[in-house]
């Protein structure tokens, strides 16, 4: 979720963008309409529990408002070249953060 927020925050003008994610939580929120139901239900899940990471969802929605965002679910660990590249970058960034 943080990567999507940062990617959208980096955009300098309104655009149509596709965000590819292997996160079921992130993709289903938009593709299955969870985010709309959470907002309608006062940020409660269908089980009446508070939505996790509400602060991040609000940040993401704020960064999405000026853009047309298409969410594309990719299967994680399925040898998708782009997904593998992103996973590698994330691991590299984590290692750099641990060495700082």
QUIPE-V803448 format. One line per field, one symbol per residue. ss: DSSP state (@ for helix, = for strand, . for the rest). psi: psi as a letter, one per 30 degrees, with the letter a starting at -180 (. if undefined). Layout:
ss->???
psi->???
This chain:
ss->.@@@@@@@@......======..@@@@@@@@..@@@@@@@...=.....=...@@@@@@@@@@@...======.......@@@@@@@@@@@@@@@@@@..
psi->eeeeeeeeffkflkljkkkkkgjeeeefeeeggeeeeeeeghhklfgglkkkheeeeeeeeefffgljkkkjkkkkhghjeeeeeeeeeeeeeeeeeff.
